């Protein structure tokens, strides 16, 4: 259609609809983006710290975390160490085996109950701790403990629900960045 005399053609107005849709999408995804960004920060700091620790002292971040926990409470059992490090006994057992093999930790029967194995830090382990950087895991645990109890519970519940909703609840919760054991039959 051409212009009629005296009537201006309406100006072409861009539809605000795509902008509104994008804003709604951002709003819907805002919580997911915040959660993913927080997770990325956790993974980044854990990975970079793990690399730094391994390069500087030759231990994984998980080994350093466990070594510090043993030094803080000598004589504890493997189960007590698992509780102290907020992990499972099988996960911490693998880490301790590596520390024992390196001569940094001792495992010996308790004087009071020979069935109970007690953990201790060797002199070599103490020297390692003297030159080791701070443990980021401990900073995360301390930060978590500073949250009010309802927030801690809500965060733990939400993270477990997120894992379940993602179909990942069967993945073992091992200590951060520890080597994975080879599948059965491989070595």
CNS distance restraints for C-alpha pairs under 8 A (distance, minus, plus):
assign (resid   3 and name CA) (resid   7 and name CA) 6.78 0.50 0.50
assign (resid   3 and name CA) (resid   8 and name CA) 6.69 0.50 0.50
assign (resid   3 and name CA) (resid   9 and name CA) 6.35 0.50 0.50
assign (resid   4 and name CA) (resid   8 and name CA) 7.42 0.50 0.50
assign (resid  16 and name CA) (resid  20 and name CA) 6.24 0.50 0.50
assign (resid  17 and name CA) (resid  21 and name CA) 6.12 0.50 0.50
assign (resid  18 and name CA) (resid  22 and name CA) 6.14 0.50 0.50
assign (resid  19 and name CA) (resid  23 and name CA) 6.14 0.50 0.50
assign (resid  20 and name CA) (resid  24 and name CA) 6.10 0.50 0.50
assign (resid  21 and name CA) (resid  25 and name CA) 6.04 0.50 0.50
assign (resid  22 and name CA) (resid  26 and name CA) 6.07 0.50 0.50
assign (resid  23 and name CA) (resid  27 and name CA) 6.12 0.50 0.50
assign (resid  24 and name CA) (resid  28 and name CA) 6.12 0.50 0.50
assign (resid  25 and name CA) (resid  29 and name CA) 6.00 0.50 0.50
assign (resid  26 and name CA) (resid  30 and name CA) 5.55 0.50 0.50
assign (resid  27 and name CA) (resid  31 and name CA) 7.75 0.50 0.50
assign (resid  28 and name CA) (resid  32 and name CA) 7.90 0.50 0.50
assign (resid  29 and name CA) (resid  33 and name CA) 5.93 0.50 0.50
assign (resid  30 and name CA) (resid  34 and name CA) 6.09 0.50 0.50
assign (resid  31 and name CA) (resid  35 and name CA) 6.10 0.50 0.50
assign (resid  32 and name CA) (resid  36 and name CA) 6.04 0.50 0.50
assign (resid  33 and name CA) (resid  37 and name CA) 5.94 0.50 0.50
assign (resid  34 and name CA) (resid  38 and name CA) 6.15 0.50 0.50
assign (resid  35 and name CA) (resid  39 and name CA) 6.16 0.50 0.50
assign (resid  36 and name CA) (resid  40 and name CA) 6.03 0.50 0.50
assign (resid  37 and name CA) (resid  41 and name CA) 6.21 0.50 0.50
assign (resid  38 and name CA) (resid  42 and name CA) 6.32 0.50 0.50
assign (resid  39 and name CA) (resid  43 and name CA) 6.18 0.50 0.50
assign (resid  40 and name CA) (resid  44 and name CA) 5.89 0.50 0.50
assign (resid  41 and name CA) (resid  45 and name CA) 6.07 0.50 0.50
assign (resid  42 and name CA) (resid  46 and name CA) 6.03 0.50 0.50
assign (resid  43 and name CA) (resid  47 and name CA) 5.85 0.50 0.50
assign (resid  44 and name CA) (resid  48 and name CA) 5.95 0.50 0.50
assign (resid  45 and name CA) (resid  49 and name CA) 5.82 0.50 0.50
assign (resid  45 and name CA) (resid 136 and name CA) 7.63 0.50 0.50
assign (resid  46 and name CA) (resid  50 and name CA) 5.94 0.50 0.50
assign (resid  46 and name CA) (resid  61 and name CA) 7.99 0.50 0.50
assign (resid  46 and name CA) (resid 136 and name CA) 6.81 0.50 0.50
assign (resid  46 and name CA) (resid 137 and name CA) 7.66 0.50 0.50
assign (resid  46 and name CA) (resid 176 and name CA) 7.53 0.50 0.50
assign (resid  47 and name CA) (resid  51 and name CA) 6.24 0.50 0.50
assign (resid  47 and name CA) (resid 177 and name CA) 7.41 0.50 0.50
assign (resid  48 and name CA) (resid  52 and name CA) 6.15 0.50 0.50
assign (resid  49 and name CA) (resid  53 and name CA) 5.98 0.50 0.50
assign (resid  49 and name CA) (resid  61 and name CA) 6.98 0.50 0.50
assign (resid  49 and name CA) (resid 136 and name CA) 6.98 0.50 0.50
assign (resid  50 and name CA) (resid  54 and name CA) 6.09 0.50 0.50
assign (resid  50 and name CA) (resid  60 and name CA) 5.83 0.50 0.50
assign (resid  50 and name CA) (resid  61 and name CA) 4.72 0.50 0.50
assign (resid  50 and name CA) (resid 177 and name CA) 7.41 0.50 0.50
assign (resid  51 and name CA) (resid  55 and name CA) 6.11 0.50 0.50
assign (resid  51 and name CA) (resid  60 and name CA) 7.72 0.50 0.50
assign (resid  52 and name CA) (resid  56 and name CA) 6.04 0.50 0.50
assign (resid  53 and name CA) (resid  57 and name CA) 5.87 0.50 0.50
assign (resid  53 and name CA) (resid  58 and name CA) 6.79 0.50 0.50
assign (resid  53 and name CA) (resid  59 and name CA) 6.29 0.50 0.50
assign (resid  53 and name CA) (resid  60 and name CA) 6.39 0.50 0.50
assign (resid  53 and name CA) (resid  61 and name CA) 6.13 0.50 0.50
assign (resid  53 and name CA) (resid 132 and name CA) 7.26 0.50 0.50
assign (resid  53 and name CA) (resid 133 and name CA) 6.83 0.50 0.50
assign (resid  54 and name CA) (resid  58 and name CA) 4.29 0.50 0.50
assign (resid  54 and name CA) (resid  59 and name CA) 4.80 0.50 0.50
assign (resid  54 and name CA) (resid  60 and name CA) 5.31 0.50 0.50
assign (resid  54 and name CA) (resid  61 and name CA) 7.23 0.50 0.50
assign (resid  56 and name CA) (resid 132 and name CA) 7.60 0.50 0.50
assign (resid  57 and name CA) (resid 128 and name CA) 7.08 0.50 0.50
assign (resid  57 and name CA) (resid 131 and name CA) 7.63 0.50 0.50
assign (resid  57 and name CA) (resid 132 and name CA) 6.51 0.50 0.50
assign (resid  59 and name CA) (resid  63 and name CA) 5.91 0.50 0.50
assign (resid  59 and name CA) (resid  64 and name CA) 6.30 0.50 0.50
assign (resid  60 and name CA) (resid  64 and name CA) 6.33 0.50 0.50
assign (resid  60 and name CA) (resid 177 and name CA) 7.50 0.50 0.50
assign (resid  60 and name CA) (resid 178 and name CA) 6.96 0.50 0.50
assign (resid  61 and name CA) (resid  65 and name CA) 6.10 0.50 0.50
assign (resid  61 and name CA) (resid 135 and name CA) 7.04 0.50 0.50
assign (resid  61 and name CA) (resid 176 and name CA) 7.36 0.50 0.50
assign (resid  61 and name CA) (resid 177 and name CA) 7.55 0.50 0.50
assign (resid  62 and name CA) (resid  66 and name CA) 6.16 0.50 0.50
assign (resid  62 and name CA) (resid  95 and name CA) 7.24 0.50 0.50
assign (resid  62 and name CA) (resid 175 and name CA) 5.91 0.50 0.50
assign (resid  62 and name CA) (resid 176 and name CA) 5.95 0.50 0.50
assign (resid  62 and name CA) (resid 177 and name CA) 7.17 0.50 0.50
assign (resid  62 and name CA) (resid 178 and name CA) 6.63 0.50 0.50
assign (resid  63 and name CA) (resid  67 and name CA) 5.99 0.50 0.50
assign (resid  63 and name CA) (resid  95 and name CA) 5.87 0.50 0.50
assign (resid  63 and name CA) (resid  96 and name CA) 7.52 0.50 0.50
assign (resid  63 and name CA) (resid  99 and name CA) 7.01 0.50 0.50
assign (resid  64 and name CA) (resid  68 and name CA) 6.08 0.50 0.50
assign (resid  64 and name CA) (resid 129 and name CA) 7.79 0.50 0.50
assign (resid  64 and name CA) (resid 132 and name CA) 7.87 0.50 0.50
assign (resid  64 and name CA) (resid 135 and name CA) 7.05 0.50 0.50
assign (resid  65 and name CA) (resid  69 and name CA) 6.26 0.50 0.50
assign (resid  65 and name CA) (resid  85 and name CA) 7.57 0.50 0.50
assign (resid  65 and name CA) (resid 135 and name CA) 6.07 0.50 0.50
assign (resid  65 and name CA) (resid 137 and name CA) 6.82 0.50 0.50
assign (resid  65 and name CA) (resid 138 and name CA) 7.23 0.50 0.50
assign (resid  66 and name CA) (resid  70 and name CA) 6.22 0.50 0.50
assign (resid  66 and name CA) (resid  81 and name CA) 7.62 0.50 0.50
assign (resid  66 and name CA) (resid  85 and name CA) 6.80 0.50 0.50
assign (resid  66 and name CA) (resid  92 and name CA) 7.58 0.50 0.50
assign (resid  66 and name CA) (resid  95 and name CA) 7.53 0.50 0.50
assign (resid  66 and name CA) (resid  96 and name CA) 7.54 0.50 0.50
assign (resid  67 and name CA) (resid  71 and name CA) 6.22 0.50 0.50
assign (resid  67 and name CA) (resid  99 and name CA) 7.89 0.50 0.50
assign (resid  67 and name CA) (resid 105 and name CA) 7.56 0.50 0.50
assign (resid  67 and name CA) (resid 121 and name CA) 7.19 0.50 0.50
assign (resid  67 and name CA) (resid 125 and name CA) 7.50 0.50 0.50
assign (resid  67 and name CA) (resid 129 and name CA) 7.77 0.50 0.50
assign (resid  68 and name CA) (resid  72 and name CA) 6.12 0.50 0.50
assign (resid  68 and name CA) (resid 129 and name CA) 7.18 0.50 0.50
assign (resid  69 and name CA) (resid  73 and name CA) 6.50 0.50 0.50
assign (resid  69 and name CA) (resid  81 and name CA) 7.06 0.50 0.50
assign (resid  69 and name CA) (resid  84 and name CA) 6.94 0.50 0.50
assign (resid  69 and name CA) (resid  85 and name CA) 7.02 0.50 0.50
assign (resid  70 and name CA) (resid  74 and name CA) 5.37 0.50 0.50
assign (resid  70 and name CA) (resid  75 and name CA) 7.75 0.50 0.50
assign (resid  70 and name CA) (resid  76 and name CA) 7.18 0.50 0.50
assign (resid  70 and name CA) (resid  81 and name CA) 7.08 0.50 0.50
assign (resid  70 and name CA) (resid 119 and name CA) 6.74 0.50 0.50
assign (resid  70 and name CA) (resid 120 and name CA) 6.23 0.50 0.50
assign (resid  70 and name CA) (resid 121 and name CA) 6.62 0.50 0.50
assign (resid  71 and name CA) (resid 120 and name CA) 6.96 0.50 0.50
assign (resid  71 and name CA) (resid 121 and name CA) 5.97 0.50 0.50
assign (resid  71 and name CA) (resid 126 and name CA) 7.90 0.50 0.50
assign (resid  74 and name CA) (resid 118 and name CA) 7.84 0.50 0.50
assign (resid  74 and name CA) (resid 119 and name CA) 6.28 0.50 0.50
assign (resid  74 and name CA) (resid 120 and name CA) 5.14 0.50 0.50
assign (resid  74 and name CA) (resid 121 and name CA) 7.25 0.50 0.50
assign (resid  75 and name CA) (resid 118 and name CA) 4.70 0.50 0.50
assign (resid  75 and name CA) (resid 119 and name CA) 5.04 0.50 0.50
assign (resid  75 and name CA) (resid 120 and name CA) 5.81 0.50 0.50
assign (resid  76 and name CA) (resid  80 and name CA) 5.85 0.50 0.50
assign (resid  76 and name CA) (resid  81 and name CA) 6.44 0.50 0.50
assign (resid  76 and name CA) (resid 118 and name CA) 5.28 0.50 0.50
assign (resid  76 and name CA) (resid 119 and name CA) 5.64 0.50 0.50
assign (resid  76 and name CA) (resid 120 and name CA) 7.83 0.50 0.50
assign (resid  77 and name CA) (resid  81 and name CA) 6.19 0.50 0.50
assign (resid  77 and name CA) (resid 116 and name CA) 6.86 0.50 0.50
assign (resid  77 and name CA) (resid 117 and name CA) 5.74 0.50 0.50
assign (resid  77 and name CA) (resid 118 and name CA) 4.84 0.50 0.50
assign (resid  77 and name CA) (resid 119 and name CA) 6.13 0.50 0.50
assign (resid  78 and name CA) (resid  82 and name CA) 6.16 0.50 0.50
assign (resid  78 and name CA) (resid  89 and name CA) 6.45 0.50 0.50
assign (resid  78 and name CA) (resid  92 and name CA) 7.40 0.50 0.50
assign (resid  78 and name CA) (resid  93 and name CA) 6.86 0.50 0.50
assign (resid  78 and name CA) (resid 117 and name CA) 7.36 0.50 0.50
assign (resid  78 and name CA) (resid 118 and name CA) 7.38 0.50 0.50
assign (resid  78 and name CA) (resid 119 and name CA) 7.33 0.50 0.50
assign (resid  79 and name CA) (resid  83 and name CA) 6.35 0.50 0.50
assign (resid  79 and name CA) (resid  89 and name CA) 5.61 0.50 0.50
assign (resid  80 and name CA) (resid  84 and name CA) 6.13 0.50 0.50
assign (resid  81 and name CA) (resid  85 and name CA) 5.99 0.50 0.50
assign (resid  81 and name CA) (resid  89 and name CA) 7.86 0.50 0.50
assign (resid  81 and name CA) (resid  92 and name CA) 7.49 0.50 0.50
assign (resid  82 and name CA) (resid  86 and name CA) 5.86 0.50 0.50
assign (resid  82 and name CA) (resid  87 and name CA) 5.13 0.50 0.50
assign (resid  82 and name CA) (resid  88 and name CA) 5.40 0.50 0.50
assign (resid  82 and name CA) (resid  89 and name CA) 5.12 0.50 0.50
assign (resid  82 and name CA) (resid  91 and name CA) 7.99 0.50 0.50
assign (resid  82 and name CA) (resid  92 and name CA) 5.94 0.50 0.50
assign (resid  83 and name CA) (resid  87 and name CA) 6.40 0.50 0.50
assign (resid  83 and name CA) (resid  88 and name CA) 7.50 0.50 0.50
assign (resid  87 and name CA) (resid  91 and name CA) 6.72 0.50 0.50
assign (resid  87 and name CA) (resid  92 and name CA) 6.87 0.50 0.50
assign (resid  87 and name CA) (resid 173 and name CA) 7.37 0.50 0.50
assign (resid  87 and name CA) (resid 174 and name CA) 7.06 0.50 0.50
assign (resid  87 and name CA) (resid 175 and name CA) 6.86 0.50 0.50
assign (resid  88 and name CA) (resid  92 and name CA) 6.32 0.50 0.50
assign (resid  88 and name CA) (resid 173 and name CA) 7.74 0.50 0.50
assign (resid  88 and name CA) (resid 174 and name CA) 7.42 0.50 0.50
assign (resid  89 and name CA) (resid  93 and name CA) 5.85 0.50 0.50
assign (resid  90 and name CA) (resid  94 and name CA) 6.59 0.50 0.50
assign (resid  91 and name CA) (resid  95 and name CA) 6.85 0.50 0.50
assign (resid  91 and name CA) (resid 173 and name CA) 7.89 0.50 0.50
assign (resid  91 and name CA) (resid 174 and name CA) 5.23 0.50 0.50
assign (resid  91 and name CA) (resid 175 and name CA) 6.21 0.50 0.50
assign (resid  92 and name CA) (resid  96 and name CA) 6.12 0.50 0.50
assign (resid  92 and name CA) (resid 175 and name CA) 7.17 0.50 0.50
assign (resid  93 and name CA) (resid  97 and name CA) 6.13 0.50 0.50
assign (resid  94 and name CA) (resid  98 and name CA) 6.55 0.50 0.50
assign (resid  95 and name CA) (resid  99 and name CA) 6.41 0.50 0.50
assign (resid  95 and name CA) (resid 178 and name CA) 7.77 0.50 0.50
assign (resid  96 and name CA) (resid 100 and name CA) 6.02 0.50 0.50
assign (resid  96 and name CA) (resid 105 and name CA) 7.34 0.50 0.50
assign (resid  97 and name CA) (resid 101 and name CA) 6.12 0.50 0.50
assign (resid  98 and name CA) (resid 102 and name CA) 6.31 0.50 0.50
assign (resid  99 and name CA) (resid 103 and name CA) 6.36 0.50 0.50
assign (resid  99 and name CA) (resid 104 and name CA) 5.33 0.50 0.50
assign (resid  99 and name CA) (resid 105 and name CA) 5.55 0.50 0.50
assign (resid 100 and name CA) (resid 104 and name CA) 5.79 0.50 0.50
assign (resid 100 and name CA) (resid 105 and name CA) 4.75 0.50 0.50
assign (resid 100 and name CA) (resid 106 and name CA) 5.92 0.50 0.50
assign (resid 100 and name CA) (resid 107 and name CA) 7.41 0.50 0.50
assign (resid 103 and name CA) (resid 122 and name CA) 6.99 0.50 0.50
assign (resid 103 and name CA) (resid 124 and name CA) 6.95 0.50 0.50
assign (resid 103 and name CA) (resid 125 and name CA) 7.36 0.50 0.50
assign (resid 104 and name CA) (resid 121 and name CA) 5.98 0.50 0.50
assign (resid 104 and name CA) (resid 122 and name CA) 5.22 0.50 0.50
assign (resid 104 and name CA) (resid 123 and name CA) 7.41 0.50 0.50
assign (resid 104 and name CA) (resid 124 and name CA) 5.56 0.50 0.50
assign (resid 104 and name CA) (resid 125 and name CA) 4.09 0.50 0.50
assign (resid 104 and name CA) (resid 126 and name CA) 7.79 0.50 0.50
assign (resid 105 and name CA) (resid 119 and name CA) 6.78 0.50 0.50
assign (resid 105 and name CA) (resid 120 and name CA) 5.53 0.50 0.50
assign (resid 105 and name CA) (resid 121 and name CA) 4.52 0.50 0.50
assign (resid 105 and name CA) (resid 122 and name CA) 5.41 0.50 0.50
assign (resid 105 and name CA) (resid 125 and name CA) 6.50 0.50 0.50
assign (resid 106 and name CA) (resid 118 and name CA) 7.95 0.50 0.50
assign (resid 106 and name CA) (resid 119 and name CA) 5.59 0.50 0.50
assign (resid 106 and name CA) (resid 120 and name CA) 5.05 0.50 0.50
assign (resid 106 and name CA) (resid 121 and name CA) 6.16 0.50 0.50
assign (resid 106 and name CA) (resid 122 and name CA) 6.48 0.50 0.50
assign (resid 107 and name CA) (resid 117 and name CA) 6.11 0.50 0.50
assign (resid 107 and name CA) (resid 118 and name CA) 5.57 0.50 0.50
assign (resid 107 and name CA) (resid 119 and name CA) 4.78 0.50 0.50
assign (resid 107 and name CA) (resid 120 and name CA) 6.64 0.50 0.50
assign (resid 108 and name CA) (resid 117 and name CA) 5.30 0.50 0.50
assign (resid 108 and name CA) (resid 118 and name CA) 5.40 0.50 0.50
assign (resid 108 and name CA) (resid 119 and name CA) 6.75 0.50 0.50
assign (resid 109 and name CA) (resid 113 and name CA) 7.30 0.50 0.50
assign (resid 109 and name CA) (resid 114 and name CA) 5.01 0.50 0.50
assign (resid 109 and name CA) (resid 115 and name CA) 6.56 0.50 0.50
assign (resid 109 and name CA) (resid 116 and name CA) 5.66 0.50 0.50
assign (resid 109 and name CA) (resid 117 and name CA) 4.43 0.50 0.50
assign (resid 109 and name CA) (resid 118 and name CA) 5.96 0.50 0.50
assign (resid 110 and name CA) (resid 114 and name CA) 5.17 0.50 0.50
assign (resid 110 and name CA) (resid 115 and name CA) 7.28 0.50 0.50
assign (resid 110 and name CA) (resid 116 and name CA) 5.53 0.50 0.50
assign (resid 110 and name CA) (resid 117 and name CA) 5.80 0.50 0.50
assign (resid 110 and name CA) (resid 118 and name CA) 5.86 0.50 0.50
assign (resid 121 and name CA) (resid 125 and name CA) 5.45 0.50 0.50
assign (resid 121 and name CA) (resid 126 and name CA) 6.48 0.50 0.50
assign (resid 122 and name CA) (resid 126 and name CA) 6.30 0.50 0.50
assign (resid 123 and name CA) (resid 127 and name CA) 6.29 0.50 0.50
assign (resid 124 and name CA) (resid 128 and name CA) 6.21 0.50 0.50
assign (resid 125 and name CA) (resid 129 and name CA) 6.27 0.50 0.50
assign (resid 126 and name CA) (resid 130 and name CA) 6.21 0.50 0.50
assign (resid 127 and name CA) (resid 131 and name CA) 6.73 0.50 0.50
assign (resid 128 and name CA) (resid 132 and name CA) 6.08 0.50 0.50
assign (resid 135 and name CA) (resid 139 and name CA) 6.69 0.50 0.50
assign (resid 136 and name CA) (resid 140 and name CA) 6.22 0.50 0.50
assign (resid 137 and name CA) (resid 141 and name CA) 6.19 0.50 0.50
assign (resid 138 and name CA) (resid 142 and name CA) 5.98 0.50 0.50
assign (resid 139 and name CA) (resid 143 and name CA) 6.01 0.50 0.50
assign (resid 140 and name CA) (resid 144 and name CA) 6.06 0.50 0.50
assign (resid 141 and name CA) (resid 145 and name CA) 6.14 0.50 0.50
assign (resid 142 and name CA) (resid 146 and name CA) 6.34 0.50 0.50
assign (resid 143 and name CA) (resid 147 and name CA) 6.91 0.50 0.50
assign (resid 144 and name CA) (resid 152 and name CA) 6.73 0.50 0.50
assign (resid 145 and name CA) (resid 152 and name CA) 7.47 0.50 0.50
assign (resid 147 and name CA) (resid 151 and name CA) 6.09 0.50 0.50
assign (resid 147 and name CA) (resid 152 and name CA) 6.02 0.50 0.50
assign (resid 148 and name CA) (resid 152 and name CA) 6.33 0.50 0.50
assign (resid 149 and name CA) (resid 153 and name CA) 6.19 0.50 0.50
assign (resid 150 and name CA) (resid 154 and name CA) 6.03 0.50 0.50
assign (resid 151 and name CA) (resid 155 and name CA) 5.93 0.50 0.50
assign (resid 152 and name CA) (resid 156 and name CA) 6.12 0.50 0.50
assign (resid 153 and name CA) (resid 157 and name CA) 6.01 0.50 0.50
assign (resid 154 and name CA) (resid 158 and name CA) 5.92 0.50 0.50
assign (resid 155 and name CA) (resid 159 and name CA) 6.07 0.50 0.50
assign (resid 156 and name CA) (resid 160 and name CA) 6.19 0.50 0.50
assign (resid 157 and name CA) (resid 161 and name CA) 6.08 0.50 0.50
assign (resid 158 and name CA) (resid 162 and name CA) 6.04 0.50 0.50
assign (resid 159 and name CA) (resid 163 and name CA) 6.20 0.50 0.50
assign (resid 160 and name CA) (resid 164 and name CA) 6.20 0.50 0.50
assign (resid 160 and name CA) (resid 169 and name CA) 7.81 0.50 0.50
assign (resid 161 and name CA) (resid 165 and name CA) 5.98 0.50 0.50
assign (resid 162 and name CA) (resid 166 and name CA) 6.10 0.50 0.50
assign (resid 163 and name CA) (resid 167 and name CA) 6.37 0.50 0.50
assign (resid 163 and name CA) (resid 168 and name CA) 5.22 0.50 0.50
assign (resid 163 and name CA) (resid 169 and name CA) 5.61 0.50 0.50
assign (resid 164 and name CA) (resid 168 and name CA) 5.74 0.50 0.50
assign (resid 164 and name CA) (resid 169 and name CA) 5.03 0.50 0.50
assign (resid 174 and name CA) (resid 178 and name CA) 7.41 0.50 0.50
assign (resid 182 and name CA) (resid 186 and name CA) 5.77 0.50 0.50
assign (resid 182 and name CA) (resid 187 and name CA) 6.18 0.50 0.50
